[in-house]
Amino acid sequence: MGRHLLLVATRPVPGADQTYNDWYDRVHLPEVLQVNGFEAAQRFSVSAVMMSGPEPVFPYLAIYEIETDDIETALANLRSALPGMTISETLDQSTMSVIAFEPLGERVTAAT
């Protein structure tokens, strides 16, 4: 089965970081992981060392691991499930970026 990544870059509405992060971790991730093919997820925030310049457009990133040979169906399953999911008003939907990636080759690791 193929491994794909779905990268979702987001930002909360101004002043709602804590409520946004609580919703994303406690509600949204578990809901997405109920979708067939979605196997794991991890969230990230912009590193403090990157904050010396202008505020990043996307301060948060979620990476979803999808195991499937048919990424189109997995993404269609997600789109179908979205209307039943709880979407927080703290999510700034006007600026989010969602991109699916598929592998170009084998995973390479550092020599031990």
Summary of the structure (lengths in Angstrom):
residues: 112
radius of gyration: 15.4
end to end distance: 26.9
largest distance: 46.1
contacts: 274
relative contact order: 0.32
helix: 29%
strand: 28%
